[in-house]
C-alpha cells in the first residue's frame, strides 16, 4: 500500500471542504464520505508454557485499521472511488495511505464495455474484492495470506469488462493489465533493484444463476500471472475457482456458502529470502514448484442481527508444496441497527510449524453511507 506523504495529508481537509462545491459536469454536489475504524482484542497460546502446559497470552487490545471511503458519480457515464486507510497497530505513529483510487466508466462505450483505471482490487477470485470489514470472520483464510499477501491483489492498472450473450444467465468477463507492483505481496520476491516492475495480468469469468425465488449461485474462474523473481525473470501462474451460494427465505434469515480453490505453478531459482535452490551435488538448479490452497465457509444469519458460521482452510507454501498449513475457525457476529456497527467473536485453530489456538473479539463501525455489513 502506498504511503501518503505530508503534502497529501495536508490536502485531505481541503478535499473534504471542497466536496460541498459544485464541480462542472458532476451529477452530485457532495460525494459520499464514510469512515470505518476496526479494532480487535486477541489472545493465543503460541509458544507459551506454564508447568508444561500451553496457556493463552494476556489479551491484547489493538487498533487494526481505519478506512475512509470517498465515492461519487462523476457524470451519468462514470463514477470514482477513493479508499484511504490508516493501518494499525500503532494509531499515533501510523500514516494515512491510499488503498484504492480509481474511476469506472460504466456506460457509453461500444459493446456496453465497462472500463476501470487507477489503483484497485483486481477481480481475482471472490474474497479479494471484499474489504476485511465486510468479511463475516475476523482473520483472512490461509490461502489468501500465503498466495496473495496482506494487501491482496491490489495494483495500478486498467480493467475492461463485458457482459456475454448467455441468455438468462448473467455472465461477465473481466481482463486486467496491471503494473505488477503487488506481485511481491502475492508470494513473490521483493524487488530492490530500483527498476520498473514487470507487467502482470489477471482475468475472471463469472456467471450468476438464479436458482429460485430465494436462492442464487455465483461461480467464477480466474487467472493471474506475473514475474515473481525480477532478477531471474521467473514467472508464476495462478488459477482460481470460486463459488458463492446464498439462500435468503426472509429478511431475517439467510445462509451463505462460499469457497475458493487456488492452484499455482512457478519456475524458481531462489526462495523469497534470496537463498538459491541447489541440486543433490550442491550446484545451483532451477525448480518448477506447484502448490495449492483452498477455503470454505458457511455463514448463517438469524434473528436479523446475528450470524454464526464456520470456516475451514488449507494452504501450501507457494515455494514449497510440502509446507502445508491447516486451519479452522468458528465465528459469531452481531450487526444491529442497519448494520452500522459490527461485533465478531472468533475462535481459530491453525496447524503449521506448530499448532496455535487463538481467540479474537473484533469491533468496527461505520460513519456514513458505506455500511459495515458482511452480507
C-alpha positions as CSV (number, residue, x, y, z in Angstrom):
1,X,0.0,0.0,0.0
2,X,1.4,3.4,-1.0
3,X,2.1,5.9,1.8
4,X,0.7,9.3,1.6
5,X,3.3,12.0,2.3
6,X,2.7,15.2,4.2
7,X,1.5,17.3,1.2
8,X,-1.4,14.9,0.6
9,X,-2.2,14.7,4.3
10,X,-2.4,18.5,4.3
11,X,-4.7,18.5,1.3
12,X,-7.2,15.9,2.8
13,X,-9.1,18.5,4.8
14,X,-9.3,20.7,1.7
15,X,-10.6,17.8,-0.3
16,X,-13.4,17.3,2.2
17,X,-14.2,21.1,2.4
18,X,-14.3,21.3,-1.4
19,X,-16.8,18.4,-1.6
20,X,-19.6,20.9,-0.9
21,X,-18.9,22.9,-4.0
22,X,-20.5,22.0,-7.3
23,X,-18.0,20.6,-9.9
24,X,-18.6,21.1,-13.5
25,X,-20.3,18.1,-15.2
26,X,-20.9,16.2,-11.9
27,X,-24.4,14.9,-11.2
28,X,-24.0,15.1,-7.4
29,X,-22.8,18.1,-5.3
30,X,-21.3,16.1,-2.4
31,X,-19.5,12.8,-2.6
32,X,-20.4,10.1,-0.2
33,X,-17.9,10.0,2.7
34,X,-17.6,7.1,5.1
35,X,-15.2,6.3,7.9
36,X,-14.9,2.7,9.2
37,X,-12.5,2.0,12.0
38,X,-11.7,-1.5,13.1
39,X,-10.4,-2.8,16.5
40,X,-9.5,-6.2,17.9
41,X,-8.8,-7.9,21.2
42,X,-7.0,-11.1,20.8
43,X,-5.0,-13.8,22.6
44,X,-3.3,-17.1,21.6
45,X,-1.3,-19.9,23.1
46,X,1.6,-19.8,20.6
47,X,4.8,-20.9,22.4
48,X,3.6,-20.1,25.9
49,X,4.1,-22.7,28.5
50,X,3.2,-22.9,32.2
51,X,4.0,-26.1,34.2
52,X,4.4,-27.9,30.9
53,X,1.1,-26.8,29.5
54,X,0.4,-24.2,26.9
55,X,-1.6,-21.2,28.1
56,X,-3.2,-18.2,26.5
57,X,-1.4,-14.9,26.5
58,X,-2.8,-11.8,28.1
59,X,-5.4,-10.3,25.8
60,X,-4.1,-7.5,23.6
61,X,-6.3,-4.6,22.6
62,X,-5.2,-3.3,19.2
63,X,-6.2,-0.9,16.5
64,X,-6.4,-2.7,13.2
65,X,-7.3,-0.2,10.6
66,X,-9.2,3.0,9.8
67,X,-10.8,3.2,6.3
68,X,-12.0,6.4,4.7
69,X,-14.2,5.9,1.6
70,X,-14.9,8.9,-0.7
71,X,-17.3,7.9,-3.5
72,X,-19.3,9.8,-6.1
73,X,-20.7,9.7,-9.6
74,X,-18.7,12.0,-11.9
75,X,-21.4,12.2,-14.5
76,X,-24.1,9.9,-15.9
77,X,-21.4,7.7,-17.5
78,X,-18.8,7.3,-14.8
79,X,-18.1,7.3,-11.1
80,X,-15.0,7.5,-8.9
81,X,-13.9,5.8,-5.6
82,X,-11.1,6.8,-3.3
83,X,-10.3,4.5,-0.3
84,X,-7.8,5.8,2.2
85,X,-6.5,3.6,5.1
86,X,-4.6,4.2,8.3
87,X,-3.1,0.9,9.3
88,X,-2.5,-0.4,12.8
89,X,-1.4,-1.3,15.3
90,X,0.3,2.0,16.1
91,X,-2.5,4.5,15.9
92,X,-0.4,7.5,16.8
93,X,2.6,6.8,14.5
94,X,0.5,5.5,11.6
95,X,0.3,7.3,8.3
96,X,-2.7,7.7,6.0
97,X,-2.2,5.7,2.8
98,X,-4.0,5.1,-0.5
99,X,-5.6,1.7,-0.7
100,X,-7.7,2.3,-3.8
101,X,-8.2,5.3,-6.1
102,X,-9.9,4.6,-9.4
103,X,-12.6,5.7,-11.9
104,X,-15.1,3.5,-13.6
105,X,-16.8,4.2,-17.0
106,X,-19.9,2.0,-17.0
107,X,-22.0,3.5,-19.8
108,X,-21.5,4.9,-23.3
109,X,-18.7,2.6,-24.6
110,X,-19.0,0.2,-27.5
111,X,-20.4,-3.3,-26.7
112,X,-21.5,-1.9,-23.3
113,X,-17.9,-2.2,-22.2
114,X,-17.0,-1.2,-18.7
115,X,-13.6,0.4,-18.1
116,X,-11.8,0.9,-14.8
117,X,-8.4,2.6,-14.3
118,X,-6.4,3.5,-11.3
119,X,-5.3,1.5,-8.2
120,X,-7.9,-1.1,-7.2
121,X,-8.6,-4.6,-6.0
122,X,-8.5,-6.8,-9.1
123,X,-11.2,-9.3,-9.9
124,X,-9.3,-12.4,-8.9
125,X,-11.5,-14.8,-7.1
126,X,-14.3,-13.6,-4.9
127,X,-12.8,-12.7,-1.5
128,X,-10.1,-10.4,-3.0
129,X,-12.8,-7.9,-4.0
130,X,-14.1,-7.6,-0.4
131,X,-12.6,-5.3,2.2
132,X,-11.8,-7.0,5.6
133,X,-14.6,-5.2,7.5
134,X,-17.1,-6.9,5.2
135,X,-15.9,-10.4,5.8
136,X,-18.1,-12.5,8.2
137,X,-14.9,-13.6,10.1
138,X,-12.1,-11.7,11.8
139,X,-9.0,-13.1,10.0
140,X,-8.0,-13.9,6.5
141,X,-8.0,-17.5,5.2
142,X,-4.6,-19.1,4.9
143,X,-4.7,-19.3,1.1
144,X,-5.2,-15.5,1.0
145,X,-2.3,-14.9,3.3
146,X,0.1,-17.2,1.7
147,X,-0.6,-16.6,-2.0
148,X,-1.8,-13.0,-2.1
149,X,-0.2,-11.4,0.9
150,X,-1.6,-8.9,3.4
151,X,-2.8,-6.5,0.8
152,X,-4.3,-9.0,-1.6
153,X,-4.1,-8.4,-5.4
154,X,-4.3,-4.6,-5.3
155,X,-2.4,-2.8,-8.1
156,X,-2.2,0.0,-10.5
157,X,-3.8,-0.9,-13.8
158,X,-6.6,-0.8,-16.3
159,X,-9.5,-3.2,-16.4
160,X,-12.1,-3.9,-19.1
161,X,-15.2,-6.0,-18.5
162,X,-18.1,-7.0,-20.8
163,X,-21.3,-8.9,-20.4
164,X,-21.5,-12.0,-22.6
165,X,-24.7,-13.0,-24.5
166,X,-25.7,-16.0,-22.4
167,X,-29.4,-15.6,-22.2
168,X,-30.9,-15.6,-18.7
169,X,-27.5,-16.4,-17.1
170,X,-25.6,-13.2,-16.2
171,X,-22.1,-13.8,-17.4
172,X,-19.2,-11.3,-17.3
173,X,-15.6,-11.4,-18.5
174,X,-13.1,-9.1,-16.9
175,X,-9.5,-8.6,-18.0
176,X,-6.8,-6.6,-16.3
177,X,-3.4,-5.2,-17.3
178,X,-1.6,-4.4,-14.1
179,X,1.7,-2.6,-13.3
180,X,2.9,-5.6,-11.4
181,X,3.8,-3.8,-8.2
182,X,1.7,-6.1,-6.0
183,X,3.5,-9.3,-7.2
184,X,5.9,-9.2,-4.3
185,X,3.0,-9.2,-1.9
186,X,1.5,-12.1,-3.9
187,X,4.1,-14.5,-2.6
188,X,6.9,-13.1,-4.8
189,X,10.4,-11.8,-4.2
190,X,10.8,-8.2,-3.2
191,X,12.4,-6.1,-6.0
192,X,15.2,-3.9,-4.6
193,X,16.8,-3.3,-8.0
194,X,15.0,0.0,-8.5
195,X,13.8,-1.0,-11.9
196,X,10.2,-0.7,-13.1
197,X,8.1,-3.7,-12.2
198,X,7.2,-6.2,-15.0
199,X,3.5,-6.1,-16.1
200,X,1.1,-8.6,-14.6
201,X,-2.2,-9.8,-16.0
202,X,-5.4,-11.1,-14.4
203,X,-8.8,-12.2,-15.7
204,X,-12.1,-13.6,-14.3
205,X,-15.0,-15.2,-16.0
206,X,-18.1,-15.2,-13.7
207,X,-21.6,-16.5,-14.1
208,X,-24.7,-15.7,-11.9
209,X,-27.5,-18.3,-11.7
210,X,-30.9,-17.6,-10.1
211,X,-31.9,-20.9,-8.6
212,X,-35.4,-19.9,-7.4
213,X,-37.3,-17.3,-5.5
214,X,-35.0,-17.4,-2.5
215,X,-31.5,-18.7,-3.7
216,X,-28.8,-17.7,-6.1
217,X,-25.4,-19.1,-7.1
218,X,-22.3,-17.3,-8.4
219,X,-19.3,-19.1,-9.9
220,X,-16.0,-17.7,-11.1
221,X,-12.9,-18.9,-12.9
222,X,-9.8,-16.6,-12.5
223,X,-6.2,-16.5,-13.7
224,X,-3.3,-14.3,-12.6
225,X,0.3,-14.3,-13.9
226,X,3.4,-12.1,-13.4
227,X,7.1,-12.1,-12.8
228,X,7.7,-13.2,-9.2
229,X,11.5,-13.0,-9.4
230,X,12.6,-9.8,-11.1
231,X,16.3,-10.8,-11.0
232,X,15.9,-14.1,-13.0
233,X,12.6,-13.0,-14.6
234,X,10.9,-16.2,-13.4
235,X,7.1,-16.2,-13.9
236,X,4.3,-17.7,-11.9
237,X,0.7,-18.7,-12.8
238,X,-2.3,-18.8,-10.5
239,X,-5.6,-20.4,-11.3
240,X,-8.6,-19.9,-9.1
241,X,-12.1,-21.4,-8.9
242,X,-14.7,-19.7,-6.7
243,X,-18.4,-20.0,-5.8
244,X,-20.9,-18.3,-3.6
245,X,-24.4,-19.7,-2.8
246,X,-26.9,-17.6,-0.9
247,X,-30.3,-18.7,0.4
248,X,-32.5,-16.0,1.8
249,X,-36.1,-17.0,2.6
250,X,-36.8,-13.8,4.5
251,X,-35.1,-10.6,5.6
252,X,-34.4,-12.2,9.0
253,X,-32.6,-15.3,7.9
254,X,-30.1,-16.3,5.3
255,X,-27.5,-18.9,4.6
256,X,-24.3,-18.2,2.7
257,X,-21.9,-20.8,1.4
258,X,-18.6,-19.7,-0.2
259,X,-15.3,-21.2,-1.2
260,X,-12.3,-20.9,-3.4
261,X,-9.6,-23.3,-4.7
262,X,-6.3,-21.9,-5.9
263,X,-3.5,-23.7,-7.8
264,X,-0.2,-22.2,-8.6
265,X,3.0,-23.1,-10.5
266,X,6.2,-21.2,-10.8
267,X,9.7,-21.6,-12.1
268,X,12.2,-20.5,-9.4
269,X,15.9,-20.4,-8.8
270,X,15.8,-18.9,-5.3
271,X,13.4,-18.6,-2.5
272,X,11.9,-15.3,-1.2
273,X,15.0,-14.9,1.1
274,X,17.3,-14.9,-1.9
275,X,18.7,-18.3,-1.0
276,X,19.5,-20.2,-4.2
277,X,18.0,-23.7,-4.9
278,X,20.6,-26.4,-5.4
279,X,20.6,-30.0,-6.7
280,X,21.9,-33.1,-4.9
281,X,25.5,-32.0,-5.7
282,X,25.0,-28.5,-4.3
283,X,25.0,-26.8,-7.7
284,X,22.5,-24.1,-8.5
285,X,19.4,-25.5,-10.0
286,X,16.0,-24.2,-11.2
287,X,12.8,-25.8,-9.9
288,X,9.2,-25.9,-11.1
289,X,7.1,-25.6,-7.9
290,X,3.4,-26.5,-7.8
291,X,1.2,-25.7,-4.8
292,X,-2.4,-25.1,-3.9
293,X,-4.8,-24.0,-1.3
294,X,-8.5,-23.6,-0.5
295,X,-11.0,-22.3,2.0
296,X,-14.7,-22.9,2.6
297,X,-17.1,-21.2,4.9
298,X,-20.8,-21.3,5.9
299,X,-22.4,-18.3,7.5
300,X,-26.0,-18.4,8.9
301,X,-27.8,-15.2,9.6
302,X,-30.6,-15.5,12.2
303,X,-32.9,-13.1,14.1
304,X,-31.8,-10.5,11.5
305,X,-28.9,-9.1,13.6
306,X,-27.0,-12.2,14.4
307,X,-24.9,-14.6,12.4
308,X,-22.9,-17.7,13.1
309,X,-20.5,-19.7,11.0
310,X,-17.6,-22.0,10.4
311,X,-14.6,-21.8,8.1
312,X,-12.0,-24.5,7.2
313,X,-9.0,-23.9,5.1
314,X,-5.7,-25.4,3.9
315,X,-2.8,-23.9,2.0
316,X,0.7,-25.0,1.0
317,X,3.6,-22.5,0.7
318,X,3.9,-21.1,-2.8
319,X,7.7,-22.0,-2.8
320,X,7.2,-25.4,-1.1
321,X,4.2,-27.6,-1.9
322,X,5.1,-29.8,1.1
323,X,4.9,-27.0,3.6
324,X,1.2,-27.2,4.4
325,X,-0.8,-25.2,6.9
326,X,-4.3,-26.1,8.0
327,X,-6.9,-24.0,9.9
328,X,-10.5,-24.0,11.2
329,X,-12.5,-21.2,12.8
330,X,-15.8,-20.7,14.5
331,X,-17.3,-17.2,14.4
332,X,-20.3,-15.3,15.8
333,X,-21.4,-11.9,14.6
334,X,-23.8,-9.2,15.9
335,X,-24.8,-6.4,13.5
336,X,-27.6,-4.1,14.9
337,X,-29.4,-1.1,13.6
338,X,-28.9,-1.3,9.8
339,X,-25.5,-2.9,10.4
340,X,-23.7,0.3,11.1
341,X,-21.8,-1.5,13.8
342,X,-20.4,-5.0,14.0
343,X,-19.1,-7.2,16.8
344,X,-17.4,-10.5,15.9
345,X,-16.2,-13.2,18.2
346,X,-13.9,-15.9,16.7
347,X,-12.1,-19.0,17.9
348,X,-9.5,-20.3,15.4
349,X,-7.1,-23.3,15.3
350,X,-4.1,-23.2,12.9
351,X,-1.7,-26.1,12.4
352,X,1.6,-25.4,10.5
353,X,5.1,-25.5,12.1
354,X,3.2,-25.6,15.4
355,X,-0.4,-25.7,16.4
356,X,-1.9,-22.4,17.6
357,X,-5.3,-21.7,19.2
358,X,-6.5,-18.1,19.2
359,X,-9.5,-16.1,20.4
360,X,-10.4,-12.7,18.9
361,X,-13.1,-10.1,19.6
362,X,-13.4,-7.6,16.7
363,X,-15.4,-4.4,16.8
364,X,-15.9,-2.0,13.9
365,X,-18.5,0.7,12.9
366,X,-19.4,2.9,10.0
367,X,-19.9,6.6,9.9
368,X,-21.6,7.4,6.5
369,X,-23.4,5.5,3.8
370,X,-20.8,2.8,3.3
371,X,-22.2,0.4,5.8
372,X,-20.0,-2.1,7.7
373,X,-22.2,-5.1,7.0
374,X,-21.0,-8.6,5.9
375,X,-23.9,-9.7,3.8
